[in-house]
Amino acid sequence: MSKPLTVHGYTEEQLMEMKPDDLRAIFHERTHHTVEVLIYRILNGTRKMPEGFGVVAEHLLGIWKKRGLPLDPPDIRWCIRYIGLARRMRNGEEVELGPTPWESFTENEAETVERLILGRRSIRQFKPEPVPDEMIRRMLKAGLYAPHGCNVGCTRFLVLRDPEEQKLVRSDIPIENCVMIVVLQELSMYKTLRFDEYVPQNLYFDAAAAADHICLMAHALGLGSCWLTHGEETQRRLREHFNLSQTMTSRNHIIIGWPGEETIKSERMSLDEVILN
Ligand SMILES: Cc1cc2nc3c(=O)[nH]c(=O)nc-3n(C[C@H](O)[C@H](O)[C@H](O)COP(=O)(O)O)c2cc1C
């Protein structure tokens, strides 16, 4: 009799009982590591297809479906797409990836991106003018699309517009006339995968990448922003005020508004000084 399939040591029964977010993290991570990372090498002939290619991700999809969890969110559709490709490859069918949605930038576009990156600066005073909701959503989307370790997907946001709520967050500078985005993480997703033991640094990197993307998008929209950090006291207050789970942990916050100061862009060391070889 073949051994029942376990995923990261979890049996099917355990996966059936697990919090949906935690199962989703495993589903993302297994699709990423057991299909996405391998498939392109297999397709270009530099790697042999492993036995049972895609089976673990497909098993997780089966559990996801059995639990009646939604199949239409974009991250789940992404998993399903890879699972379908892996199944066809297992069956010896030819697979067509279709047109890639990725196109190189023109030189002009690349210069614009460079202008964005080199021109962004921290802005700490803002005009008393509201930031439209549509812009906030664009910044949040930029944050969500930041790279994140092992495709776990545990980044969450709070948008604080009310100055009283903003006082929950301890900052080292006065906070006025801005919207505040708090970057949080659902730690239970990391813990389920034991990433808090294996790659604890990723927790901080994930939040940092999201914050940086938000600051860049803010600059692209003509807004000013500043990334700020906070500690355990703020984490506790946000958890209590918003009734968040004990495992939902804030990492940093970004203040955003219409620039109310003309700042001299800070400079860095010369590139040659920081390249070590
Ligand atoms: C991890 C991190 C923590 C930061 N914390 C603060 C902070 O607590 N207060 C603050 O005014 N600025 C903070 N900043 C903004 C930095 O001071 C700023 O990015 C740096 O001085 C470079 O200036 P620039 O952003 O204008 O290029 C932080 C930035 C990062 C990346």
The ligand as an SDF file (V2000), in Angstrom:
LIG
                    3D

 31 33  0  0  0  0  0  0  0  0999 V2000
   14.0070   50.6780    7.2770 C   0  0  0  0  0  0  0  0  0  0  0  0
   13.7630   52.1590    7.1990 C   0  0  0  0  0  0  0  0  0  0  0  0
   13.3780   52.8240    8.3410 C   0  0  0  0  0  0  0  0  0  0  0  0
   13.1340   54.1870    8.2990 C   0  0  0  0  0  0  0  0  0  0  0  0
   12.6950   54.8130    9.4330 N   0  0  0  0  0  0  0  0  0  0  0  0
   12.4690   56.1450    9.4100 C   0  0  0  0  0  0  0  0  0  0  0  0
   11.9870   56.7870   10.5890 C   0  0  0  0  0  0  0  0  0  0  0  0
   11.7280   56.1490   11.6030 O   0  0  0  0  0  0  0  0  0  0  0  0
   11.8010   58.1340   10.5360 N   0  0  0  0  0  0  0  0  0  0  0  0
   12.0400   58.8450    9.4120 C   0  0  0  0  0  0  0  0  0  0  0  0
   11.8380   60.0880    9.4310 O   0  0  0  0  0  0  0  0  0  0  0  0
   12.4810   58.2680    8.2630 N   0  0  0  0  0  0  0  0  0  0  0  0
   12.6970   56.9260    8.2370 C   0  0  0  0  0  0  0  0  0  0  0  0
   13.1140   56.2970    7.0820 N   0  0  0  0  0  0  0  0  0  0  0  0
   13.4290   57.0880    5.8680 C   0  0  0  0  0  0  0  0  0  0  0  0
   14.9470   57.2870    5.7420 C   0  0  0  0  0  0  0  0  0  0  0  0
   15.3950   58.2100    6.7030 O   0  0  0  0  0  0  0  0  0  0  0  0
   15.3120   57.7800    4.3150 C   0  0  0  0  0  0  0  0  0  0  0  0
   14.8730   56.8150    3.3760 O   0  0  0  0  0  0  0  0  0  0  0  0
   16.8150   58.0040    4.1410 C   0  0  0  0  0  0  0  0  0  0  0  0
   17.2430   59.0640    4.9670 O   0  0  0  0  0  0  0  0  0  0  0  0
   17.2040   58.3220    2.6950 C   0  0  0  0  0  0  0  0  0  0  0  0
   16.5040   59.4710    2.2180 O   0  0  0  0  0  0  0  0  0  0  0  0
   15.5460   59.4330    0.9630 P   0  0  0  0  0  0  0  0  0  0  0  0
   14.4160   58.4750    1.2920 O   0  0  0  0  0  0  0  0  0  0  0  0
   15.0380   60.8540    0.8380 O   0  0  0  0  0  0  0  0  0  0  0  0
   16.3210   58.9700   -0.2330 O   0  0  0  0  0  0  0  0  0  0  0  0
   13.3270   54.9350    7.0950 C   0  0  0  0  0  0  0  0  0  0  0  0
   13.6870   54.2130    5.9330 C   0  0  0  0  0  0  0  0  0  0  0  0
   13.8790   52.8520    5.9760 C   0  0  0  0  0  0  0  0  0  0  0  0
   14.2320   52.1150    4.6970 C   0  0  0  0  0  0  0  0  0  0  0  0
  1  2  1  0
  2  3  1  0
  2 30  2  0
  3  4  2  0
  4  5  1  0
  4 28  1  0
  5  6  2  0
  6  7  1  0
  6 13  1  0
  7  8  2  0
  7  9  1  0
  9 10  1  0
 10 11  2  0
 10 12  1  0
 12 13  2  0
 13 14  1  0
 14 15  1  0
 14 28  1  0
 15 16  1  0
 16 17  1  0
 16 18  1  0
 18 19  1  0
 18 20  1  0
 20 21  1  0
 20 22  1  0
 22 23  1  0
 23 24  1  0
 24 25  2  0
 24 26  1  0
 24 27  1  0
 28 29  2  0
 29 30  1  0
 30 31  1  0
M  END
$$$$
